[in-house]
Each structure stands twice: as C-alpha cells, then as structure tokens.
Amino acid sequence: MLTALGFLWTLPNTLIGLVLGLLTFQLPRVHGGALCFDRAPRGLSAFLLAINRMAMTVGFVIISAEPAEGTLLRHERHHIRQYMVWGPLFLPAYFLLFLGFGYKRHPFELAAMRAADEAE
C-alpha cells in the first residue's frame, strides 16, 4: 500500500523522467522496480558521461550510461525511495540543497552513497 502511495506521490516526477529517458533514443527495460534507460550511452545518457555523471534518477526512471546493476542500482534505487518520500517536492529540494552543498556534500547523494555501500 505504501509503495502504491509513493508511486502516485512521485508520478509527476516519473513523467518528467519518462520524457528525459526518451531523450536517450533507446527502449527502456523494467529492472529493480524502475524503468531503466541504460542500454548504451546515447543522447542524454551520453551527456551524463560528458559531465562526469554515470546516471540520474527522476521519479521511478533511471537514466544511465551503463547497465544499472549492483552498487549503481542500489544508489539509484535509494533516490527512488527519496522520491517516494518527497514526491513533487524532491526536485526543488534537491536543487536548493545542491546550491548550498554542491554535489559531493549533497545530503541526498550522501544518503544514497551510504545506502549503496559506496566510499564517500
């Protein structure tokens, strides 16, 4: 029940993620409870590589320059859980925290890194 409510709460973000995913010019796959655009670095996913990012999550959509597996999938799935809590407030909150902390000290990123057992 909570998962269904979380999905509905973040649906506006998921729709944005779907549009962004289509900018990778590839078909998605359902994996790890998410819609993954992770077959090859093309379009938006190639741009992510150009700015030294491997993946991004928007709602229940993961856009990645490599297959979302292992640590990467755990990291991005934690962002999905954050979206389920914050819903449509996630993107403004992420942006404001980014302005204050940058990427490497961003509280949402640090939490996702801890959840994925990544070295900080």
Helices and strands as residue ranges (DSSP letters): H 2-9, H 11-22, E 29-31, E 34-37, H 44-50, E 55-58, E 61-64, H 70-86, G 87-89, H 90-101, H 107-115
